[in-house]
Amino acid sequence: MHIEEWDEEFLSKLDPKEYVKMLKKAKVKSAMVYANSHVGYCYWPTKTGCMHRGLKGRDFLGEIIELCHKEGIDVIVYYSLIFNNWAYENYPEWRMVDINGKTSREYPGHIGRYGVCCPNSPGYRKFVVSQIKELCENYDFEGMFFDMTFWPMVCYCKACRSRYKKETGQDIPTIIDWEDPNWNLFQRKREEWLLEFAALVTSTVKRIKPEVTVEHQYSTIAAPWIFGVTERLAEYCDYVGGDFYGGILEQSFACKLYYNLTPHKPFEYMTSICFPNLTDHTTVKPEELIEARAFMTLAHQGAFLIIDAIDPVGTLDEKRYEMIGRIYEKLSKYEKFLGGELCQDVAIYFSFNSKFSFAEKGKRPPARIFANVRLPHVEAALGATEALRKSHIPFGVISRRNLDELSRFNVLILPNVLYLSDEEVKAIREYVIRGGNVYASKFTLKSIAKILGANYIGETKENFTYITPTSKGEAILKGVTKRYPLSIPESQVLVEFTSGDVEVLATLTLPYTDPADARKFASIHSNPPGIETSYPALIRKRLGKGTIIWCSAPIEAYAVRYIKHRTVFVNIIRSLVKVPLSFEADAPACVEITLFHDPEMKRYIINVVNFQSEIGEPNVPVDNVVVRVRVNGRPLRVLLLPSEEELPFKATKKYVIIRVPRVKTFRMLALDYQ
């Protein structure tokens, strides 16, 4: 309900009874109800802000809460932080200020619609606290969702400049340099200030309503450093969640990271009912697409929330809610079977402190809100996700919050991690010494050079390079040869190793000429390999009981676009796996499989999701999916859920083999053992 009030018709037809009627049609168990919006107007008779005049003084929020509770529907109260046009317009001193001295609504176009306030502004902080208190003291509800808990720009307002000077004795830097201590200190301060603001908001709720759950917007997990969001935001949430509008790869990654981040389960995955996102008001997603997203969330034991933007006048489309109801009815049949822990043999390590690029050095911070920045680590993490899920390797996505759990994983992937703290490096080293296995790529070397016994020299000036296998690396780089090496459409790291216990599996090969040279080239369209070097491009090192493989380029980053690179990356990971995987599968790449194990119930839950179209074209049913599950005991039966029909299976010494019935969109199976 991000609706303005300049037209007296806006929200004039908003009917709480009709609203709850739609919620019942949608078969929702909990509803997120707006207390305010990015526009800033309140939907309750506030004494601390400004009520939307279209409601004519009617307590919309209070009526909705009462009606929902009568129908047995829990209420999560929505409140927009930082993005508040009313506060922005009425209190100019609260505004964020970018490096050019401009505030957010001074820019033209769509981004100029959003007025953003600084969480360091004392006046804005007091305003937020007073609004939260007003809500908590006057209404009964089950939870609060705080949207937009992030920095939409790098703020240089008076409050930020004054606070940084007071706390560090320095001025806020104006040039990006990730090797400059002052710049890094500034970024750490921005993260610290945001966490302090989140803590203030959460604690205000908990002091008045300790039983109420609190959730902060966390779709920013992979957003650029500008947003200032780290893994520690989860500390101020009872569960994590956020809204996403990308493809299935993004959802698979987010669900797995959420699973390992959230303090309490389930986590929450949200998306819009309109295609492709909230910017479209009338193009409803096909039911097949929403259903696939809902089941992908269920396959990770998350809660699925669908967002519908209300019409400006306050009306709703009944057909949308009927469709949501059909999807939720299907989901509900499986809920009683949820439980256990996600089987994650391989872990992708996601570094919240690596959401930047060394290529930004010397540039000024982006002006305006929602600036786009290339993120090499995020690209590599997503590429690794794509390769593992399409190869049906059981995996998860972890962060610094999971450092003390590394021993759970057979293989740890460090995908072009740009920064690791001393604590992280120590934990990774101990993990390897005790028998863990690591794959690391490109700039991760800067942090683990001592572990590898390596000296970082720099990067190739060439931005198109090659990896050529040695005799020791031919098996891993199957199909890649000296004559036709693996192409890498970026630079590679140059390194020398000081210890003699490193196996070189591949070396760096350069093109005949520098691709940036427009005058001298070997082939006008491409940059064929022409110069062999002795620089290691892929190495293997034993350390204690474990193994590390490092690559001078992020091969995994190209797994999304290139099957050959995906195959090489998966070969590397499989070479590091020392024990049988929790499951293996024969299934097409459009099928994703997750496995949960509940040792108390002596049960495995197998989830099979068929997700073929990003735009909602109907799936072609998939037959002959075979899953092989490693069982800690003697298998008793396999059940097709929710019907609990028994299915045939075959038990071998290594695995229980199950042929999954035809998969249109989703199948859930239970494997019981003793």
N, C-alpha and C positions, 0 to 999 in steps of 0.2 A: 504494500500500500504506500508506495513512494509517490504520492499524489499531491500536486500543488493545490492552492486554494483561490487563485485569481478568478476562476469561473465559479459562480454560485451553484452550478450544477454538480461540481466535483464532490463526490461522496454523498450527494443528496439522496441517493436511492439505496444507500447502504442499510441493509436490514439484518440485524443480529440473528433473528429467527431463521431467515432464509440462509444466512451464512452457515449456521450450525446444521441446518437441513442438508446442505451440500456436504458438510463434513461426514454426516451419517451415511450419505450415499457413497462416499469415498471409503467408508469402513476404516477410518483412521482411529488409532488408539490414543494418539496425542497430537495436538495441533499447536503449531507455532503461530501465536497471535501478536500482531504488531501493537506496541505501545507508542512508538514513534517511527520515523523513517529518516532516510537521508535528507529529505526536505526539511525535517526538524519539527514539524507540527506534531502535537501530542493527540492521542486518541482517547484520552481520559481528561476529566476536568481538573487540569493541573493548576497548582499555585506557584510553580517554579519555572514554567515555560509558557508556551503559547498553544492553545488548543486549535485544532483544525476547524475553521468556521463552517465548513460543510456539515459538520455533525450537529451544529446548532445547540451546543452545550450538552448533548446526549452522551452518557458514559458508555461509549461503544465497548471499550475494554472490559469494564465491569459486567456488562450484560452478557458479553460473549463468554467470559469465565463462568458465570453462573449457569448459563445454558449448557455449556460443555460439560460441566460437572454433573448436571442433571442427567446427561446422556452417558455418563461414565467415561468421558473423554478427558484426559489430562491436558493441561495447558502449559506451554512453554512461552513465556513472555519475551518478545523480540524487542531489543533496544539497540539503536544505531549509535555507536561511538565515533568520535572524530569527524565523521561525515554528517554535518548538521547545518543546512543552509540558514535556518532561522538564527542559530547562534552566531554563525559567520557574519550575517548581515547586521545583526543588532549589537555585536560586540567585536569591532574590528581588531581590538588588541588581542583577541584570542586566535587570530588567524595564523596558519602556517605561512612562512615566507620562503620562497626558493632562492637559489643562488643569485638570481637576477633581481632580487628585491620585489618580486611579484607574488601575489597570492593567487589561489587556484582559480577563482572566477574572473580573473583579469584576462584569461586566455580565451580565444574564440573556439567555436566548435563544440562538440559534444562534451569534451572534458571540462569546459567552462560551466557546465551545469552544477558541478559539485563544489560545495563550500566546505573546506576542511579546517578543523580547529586543532591546535597543538596540545597534546597531552601534558606538555610542560607548563602551559599557561595556568597560573594559580586560579584565575577566575573560572576558566573552563573546568578545571578539576572540581572546584567547589560546586559548580552547576551540575555536573554529572552525579556527584555524590548526593546532592539534594534531590535530583530526579529519581535515583534508585531508591532512596529512603522513602520517598512519597509512594512509589509503587509497592515496596515491600510492606509498608505500614498500613496500606489501605486495601490490599487485595490478597486473596489466597490463590496460589498457583503452585505448580510442581517444579518448574524450572525457569531459568533465564538464559537466553541466548544473546550474547553481545557480538554484534556484527562490526566488522572493519577495525579490529584490534591490530593495526599495523601503521607504519609510516608510509603514506602514499607519495611522499617526496622527501628529499633531504632538506630539513628545516633549518633556516638561518634567522628565525625570529628572535626578538629581543630576549625572550625567556630562555631559549636554547643557548644563545651566545653567552648570556650571563651565567647560566648554570655550568656550562662547560668551562668557562674561565674560572669560576669559583672552585670547581672540583679538580681541575687539572693545572691551573695556572697558565694555560695556553689559550690561544685563539682557535676557533674552529677552522680546520684546514679547508682550503678551497680547491685543491688539486688531488685527484685520486692517485694513490700510489700504495699498493698493497705490501710494499716492502718498507714503507715509512712508518716508524713507530707511532707518530702522532696521528696519522690517518687511521691506523688500526685501533688506536685508543679511542678515537672519535666514534668508530663503528661499534666498538664494544660498549661505549657509553650510550649510544642510541638504542642498542639492544637492552641494556640495563634499564634505561628510562622507560622503555615500552613495557618491560616486565613489571616494573614498579607500578605503572599505571594499571596494568591488568590485575596486579595484586590488590591495589586500592579498590578497584571495582568489585572483585570477587569477595574481598573481606567485608565490604559494605553490605553485600547481600547476606553473607553468612552470619554476621553479627545479629541481624534482625530475623533471618529465616535460615537457621543452620541446616534444616532438612531439605531445603531447595537445592536442586542441582544447578551448576553454572557451567556454561560452555562458551568459549570464545571462538570467533571465526578462525578456522585453521586451514582453509583452502590455500593459504599462502605458504604452505610447507616448502614448495619448490619455487617460490617467487624470488626475484633478485634481492640482493643485499639491501637495496634501498628500503625494502619493507621492514627490515630489522627484526624479523621473526626467527626465533631459534626453537630448539627442541624443548627449552625450559618453559615455553608458554603452556605446555601440557600440565605443569605443576599447578596452574590456576584454573584448571578445568576438571570437572568430575568425569567427563568423557570428552574425547576430541571428535571434531567433525567439521564439515565445510561444504560449500557448493562448488561443483566442477562442471565444465562445459566442453571438455576435450573428448578424445576418443577412448576406446577400450584400453589402450596402453596406459593412458593417464589414470584410468580408474583402477586397473590392476595394481599399479605402483602405489597409488594413494591408499587403497584398502590395506595393502600389506604394511605400509609404513604406519598407518593409523592403528592397525592391530597391535603393533609393537610399541606405540607411543602412548596409547590411551591408559589413564590410571584405572578406569573401570570399563568393563565391556557391557553392552556393545558400543563400538564407535558409531558415528553417524555419517552417512554419505548422502549428499543432497544434489539434486539437479533440477532444471526447469522443465515444465511441461511443454514449453514452446521451443521450437527449433530455430537456430541452433543454441540460443541462450536467451538471457533476459532482454536483449535488445529487440527481439521480435515479440509482438503482442498477440498475433493472430494465427501464426503457423504452428499448429499443434503437432508434436512428435507422433509418429505412428505408434500404435499400441505395442507392436513387436519390439520397437527400440526401447521403450520405457520398461517393458517386461524383461528384456535382456539385461538392462542396467540393474533392475531390481534383483534379479537372480544372481548377477555377478556380486552384488553386495551381500546377499544371503550366503553365497558360497564362501565368503570370508567372515561369516557370522556377524555382519554389521547390520545396522538399522537403516532403512531406506526412506528418505523424505523427498517428496516431490513439491516443487515450488510453482504456484500459480499466481500470476500478476492480476490483481483485481482491475476491472474496468475503471477508468477515471470517475465515472458517475457512481460507482459502488456496486455494480451488478456482477454476476458470475455466470459462467457457461455450464449449465447442468450436465451436458454431454461429457465434459472433461472429468467431472467428478464420478460419473458412472463408470468411465473407463478406469480411473484410478481405483475405484471399488473392485472392479474385476481383477485387477493386478494384485491388490492387497489380499483379496480372498484367496488367490492362488498361493501367495507367500505364507499366509497364516497356517496352511495345512502342514507346513514343514517345521514350524517354529518349535514344536515340542521335541523335535529330534536334535536340536542344536546342543552343542556342548563339546567338551574336550579342548585340546590344544592343537593349534595349527602345526603340521609337520613341516619343518623348515631345515632341510639338510644343508642348504647353501644360503648365505646371508649377503645381501648387497648392503654395503655400509654407506649411508647417506649422511654427508657432512653439512650441517646447517651453516657452518662457517666457511664453506667453499662455494657459496652462491655468488661468485664474482668471476671476473676474467682478468688475467695479467695484462691483456691487451688494452685495458682501460687506463693504464699508466700514463700520466701526464694530461689527462682530460679533466674537465670540470664536471662536477656531478650534474646529472640531467636536470633540467628545469621542468616544470609542470608535473602533473601527477601521472601515474601509471606509465612511466617510461620503460621501454623495452631494452633489455641488456642481454647479450649472448652469455650463456652459462655453460661452459664446457663440462663441469662436473655433473650438472643436471642432465645434459645430453647423454653423457656416458652412463649414468645411473638408469635412465630410461631405456637406453640401448641394451644394457644388461638385462633389464626386466623383460624386454621384448624377446631376447634370445632364450632366456630360461623358460618363460611361460610357453613359448611356441615349441620348445624342445621337451616339455613336460618333465622338467627337473624341479623337485620340491624346493621352494625357496621362500624367503621373506626379505623384507627391507627393514633395516635397523638403523639406529642412530647412537649418539653418545649416551643416551639414556640406557642403552643395553650393554655398555662396556663390560659389566660384571657377569654377562651371560654368554660371552664369546665361546666358551667351551662347549656350548650346546650345538655349535655348528661345525660341520665337517669342512666346509670351505668358506672363506671370507673374501668377498670381492671389494677392492678399493678402486672404484672407477674414476680415474683422473681426479683424485682428491687434491685440492689445491692447498689445503691447510689442515694439519693435524697438530693438536696440542701435545705437550710432553706427556701428559697423562694418557692420551690416546695411543701415542707411539709406544709407551711402556706396556700398555695392556696388549697391544698387537704383538709385540716382541715376545711377551710371556706366553701368549696364545700359541705362537708358532713353536716355541721351544718345547711346549707341553704336548705337541702333536698336531696342532692346527695347521691348515694349509691356506695360503693366501695368493690371490691374483691381484696385482696392482698395475696401474697403467700411468704413463706419461708423468705428469707433474707430481704424482704421489711420491716419486723418487725424492723430491726436495725434503720431504718429512722423514722418509725411511732410509736415507742414504747411509747412515751409520750402520743400520741393521744389515744392509746389503754389502757394505764395504765399497761404496761407490763415491765418485767425485762428479758432481754436476758441472758440466762444461757450458752448456747453453742450449740453444735450439738451432736447427738448420734454418738458413735464410730461405730455402726453398719451401714453398707452401703446398707442394705436391711431391710426395716421396713414396718409397717402396720398402717392403720387408721381404728379405730373401732367406729361405731356410738353409741351415747347415745340415750336415748329415744327421746330426742328433735331433734336429727339429722337423725332419721330413714327415714323421708320423702325425704330429700335431698339425702341421701345415699341409695336410694332404691335398694334392691338386695344385699346390703352389710350387713353382720351380724357379731355378736361377734365371732361366730365360724369360719366364713370365711371373715375376714376383707379385706379392700382394700390394695392390695400390692403396695409398693412404692420402686422401685429399686434404692434407694439412701438414704442418711441420712435424718433425720428430725431435725428441730430446737427445742431446749428445752427452754421452757419459763414458767414464772409464772406471774400471773396477780394479781395486788395489789388492784384493784377495784372490788366491788361485783356485778357490773352491766354487767357482761360478761356471756353470755349463752354458755356453752360448748356443741357443737354439736357432737364432736367425740374426742376420746383420742388416744394417741400413744400406739401401741402394738409392742413389739420387738420379734424377732425370739428366739427360745430356746437358741441358742448360737451365738457367734459372727461369722458372715459369713467368716471372715478372718482367723478363727481358722481351720486349716486343720485336726487337730486330734480329736476334739470334735464337733460332729454335731448330729442333730436329723435325718436328711434324707440326703443321700449322694448327691442327685441331687439338692435339693432345701433347702430353709430355712423357714420352716413352722412357723406360729405365735405360740408363747409359753409363753411370759411374758407380762401380762397386766401392764400398768402404769397409773398413774393419770395425766400425762402431757397432757395438751390440744393439740389437733391436728387440730381442726376446731372450731372456736368460732364466735359468733355474738355479736356485740356491737352497741347499739343505741347511737347516738351523735347528739344532737339538733334534727333536723327534718329528719336526714338521718341515714343510717345503714352502718356498716363495717363488712364484713366477712373476717377473716384471716385464712389461712391454713398453717400448719407447713411444708408442702411439696408442690412443684409446680405440683399439679395434672394436670394442663393444659399442662405441658410439654409432658405428655404421651398421649395426645389426638390424636396424629398422629399415634401411634402404637396400642393403646388399646381402644376399643369401650366402655368398662366399665368406664374407666377414663374420656373419652369424655362425656359420659352420666352424670356422677356425676358432672363434671365441668359445663355442660350446666344447670343442675338442680340448681346449686348454683346461676348461673347468672339469671336464670328465677325467682328465689326466691327474687332477688333484684329488679326486674322490677316492678315498681309501677303503670305504666300507659300502655295502649295498645301500642304495637309496631307499627311502621310505616307500616310494612307489616308482614304477616305470609305466609307460603307456604307449600303446599304438593308437594314435589318433591324429587327425589333421590339425594343422596349425590354428585353425579357427576355433578349436576346442580348448578351453582352459580347465584344468583339473586341480582341485585342492583336496587335501586329506587332513582330517582332524582325528586325534586319538584321545579317548577317554579311558585311562587305565583302571579307574574305579568301576566303571560299567563294563570294562573289557569289551570295548566297542570302537570300531573305526567308522567314521562317516566320510563317504566319498562323494564329492560334488563335481558334476560335469556340466559345464556351461558351453553352449554352442552360440557364438557371437560372430556373425558373419558380416553384418552391414552396419556402417557407422551412420547411415541415414535412415535405417529402419525398413529396408526391403526384407520381405519374409525370408527366414532361414530355409535353406535346403536341408531336410533332415539328414542326420549323419548315422550311418550304420557301422557295425563292426569295430566299435571302440573297445579296446581290450586294456584293462588296468591290472597291473601286477602289484600287489600290496605285500610288504614285508610285515609279518605278524609276530607279535611277542607271545606266542602260545599256539594251541591247537585250534584251528578254525572250526566253528560249529555251524554257522549258517550265514548266508548273504540274503538281505532283504531289500526289495525295491520299495522305496518310500514315496509317498505316505501310505500306500496300500498295505505294506508289510508282506507283500507276496514274496515267497522264497524263490531265489534264483539259483541255478546250478553254478558250481565253481570247481576249480581244480587246484589241489594243493601239491606243491613241490617242496623240496627242502629249503628253497630260497624264498619263494613267493606263493601267495594265493592268487590264482589267475581268474579274473572275472570278465565275462563278455557283457558289456552294458547294452541294454535294450535301446532301440532307436531313440536318438536324441533330437528332439525338435528345437527346444531352447534349453531345457534343464532336466537333469536327473540327479536324484540323491539316493545313495545306497548305504546300507549299514552292514558292516561285517562284524559279527560277534565271535568271540573266541573264549577259550578257557585255559 
